Amino acid sequence: MLIKLKYCITTICAYALIACTKEQKPIEVSSPGNVNKITFSLSNNGIPQYQVLHGETQVLNPSEMGFVFKDADSLYKNFEIVNVRQDSFDNTWTQVWGEKKEIRNHYNELKVELKEKGTKNRKLNIEFRAFDDGVAFRYVFPEQGIKDSIFIMDELTTFNLSDDGKAWWIPAYGQQRYEYLYKDSPVSALDTVHTPLTIESKNGLALSFHEANLVDFASTTLAHTKETTLKTDLVPWADGVKVRTTKSFTTPWRTLQIGEKPTDLITSHLILNLNEPNKIEDTSWIKPFKYMGIWWAMHIGKYTFWEGEKQGATTKHAEEYIDFAEKEGIDHLLIEGWNKGWTPDWYKNAMHQFSFTNEADNFDLETVTDYAAKHNVRIIGYHETGSNIDNYLKQIDSAFALYNKVGIHDVKIGHVGSLLKMKEWHHGQFGVNYFRYVLEKAAEYHLTVLYHEPIKDTGERRTFPNMMAREGARGQEYNAWSEGNPPSYTTILPFTRLLSGPMDFTAGILDVEVKQGYPGRRVHSTAAKQLALLVTVFSPIQMLADLPENYEGQPAFQFLKEVPTNWEDTKILNGEIGSYITTVRKDINSDDWYLGSMTNEKARDFDIPLSFLEENATYEAQIYADAEGTDETHNPDAIAISKKKVTTSDVLKLHLGASGGAAIRFKKLN
């Protein structure tokens, strides 16, 4: 991993205090460009509190901090400041893969050491970092001779917003984990919600609350307490304890990304910068890719996940898909249902017993992997745990060893079920530790990971870049067997869920009317919008989800084959949450740029300046757009394909039909 250290300046100042002083002078730290400022102080009762400004705009009014331990033992007042330290840091690091190759990590830091007055005399440190794109802080409870276990019952961190605003949210607790349609409402009307929580504030700023570097701790949700105040609500264990630990603890970073407009949030790298550097020394085995799968055929009902007359995972079907993938140059093939344990009602029993080494009838793993290797296609392994974590962990080493033996280097791991082990939340401390354990175990076996029904992303892909992507939201499959995702849904995701990290959305459906699927079900978009999703929804692994026969002979399939999954740079040209977005990305392996633009149920016309293109260069714009008269309900499969020469001084006109889109490759000409 390449690290370019520019400078790192450390200044330490002992903080002279007078014990009898009731009120301390506020301590401030500003971001390097003086864009954001954090002010820390103690109240008259010794309660830690902080506030945040963006320029002259008050973002957070004084907001309190602290904890409640078991037996109502509170750690939040009667503090005094014993030391203060301020640092500055600036370096540039290189992603193994990503939406941008070079990431600058530039912040000013404030570390405050606190100590309780009185008999307990406990210490608590708070670390703040101010970036130009937001702020973050975390608690460090240092080792201080505590012999008993520490049970955190509540975290008292508040976010006292100075203004109301429109919040885009999904509920924190429910059977569907993170798989809900987004709602919007005033902050003052929120209940308890997942993060990232995105807010368009009445003060004109765009805000996103989340967390970074979530390790051995409960996930954060945000509860509305009063007016425009939100409070951290840690996801509990089944017995109500929020966090179990011993001796000491360090919380994840509590983060607030701040933008002048919503599109600024998308190109913020604050979450990644708050995670630890890459721990995998040799990353040569970690590679982005595109893949196909028998998956969509199962979801639309053409095949089944289980053994029987319509079984999808058979040796015969696998070889047919491999032949198509080789012919079209697709890297990988996902095969779900290859192992023993699948039944018609498996998903109704979250403690279902799967085998991860024994094959289903009509499927031979080594025959398929050998056939794939001969045809330059790699198989993606699949493990559906059914949320029976005990059963999975008993087999994980033998299962990963089997994949090593047959040449599988990538594994998709599912966790269908509202609770892990029928008792613990996916996003509680138990789930957080489970998902991290599996990720590290996969790294030992040189396997990349794709999680479905996961814990949310908090930037761990920087530390373990074998964490390629995850679901963590409603994906494409909801269009196959439910009322589906409305046209606005994919114009919300880039401003909400995708702020946390890559998503396996499984786009690229050209037969959006799903003619072979369940009656009355369809994808609520045009086919051109499906192409655009490969650009607007970032993932280093992208599924071309449709059936092979729906790609056969389709000129638009060329874009799906050519669009990269790894990028040198990303820019957002326009966007409005829930309405539209236009994204451009530069290929890491060429001088080409790719554009994706999409809209909600409203047709739109855009004038797109091409100023992102290289000066003094000519490009061929290969345009895939909604055909004339096309929208979600009128000839939605029709894609108009055209070409024209353009330069950086040109302005490109685009028309998007209702729930439509456009995808463009800008190929640099010699």
Buried (B, 14 or more C-beta within 10 A) or exposed (E): BEEEEEEEEEEEEEBEEEEEEEEBEEBBBBBBEEBBBBBBBBBEEBBBBBBBBBEEBBBBBBBBBBBBBEEEEEBBBBBBBBBBBBBBBBBBBBBBBBBBBEBBBBBBBBBBBBBBEEEEEBBBBBBBBBBBBBBBBBBBBEEEEEEEEBBBBBBBBBBBBBBBBBBBBBBBBEEEBBBBBBEBBBBBEBEBBBBBBBBBBBBEBBBBBBBBBBBBBBBBBBBBBEEBBBBBBBBBBEEEBBBBBEBEBBBBBBBBBBBEBBBBBBBBBBBBBBBEEBEBEEEEEBBBBBBBBBBBBBBBBBBBBBBBEEBBBBBEBBBEBBBBBBEBEBBBBBBBBBBBBBEEEBBEBBEBEBBBEEBBEBBBBEBBBEBBBEBEBBBBBBBBBBBBBEBBBEBBEEBBEBBEEBEBBBBBBBBBBBBBBBEBBBBBBBBBBBBBEBBBBBBEBBBBBBBBBBBBBBBBBBBBBBBBBBBBBBBBBBBBBEEBBBBBBBBBBBBBBBBBBBBBBBBBBBBBBBEBBBEEBBBBBBBBBBBBBBBBBBBBBBBBBBBBEBBEEBEBBBBBEBBBBBBBBBBBBBBBBBBBBBBBBBBBEEBBBBBBBBBBBBBBEBEBEBEBBBEEBBBBBBBBBBBEEBBBBEBBBBBBBEEEEBEBEBEBEBBBBBBBBBBBBBBBEE
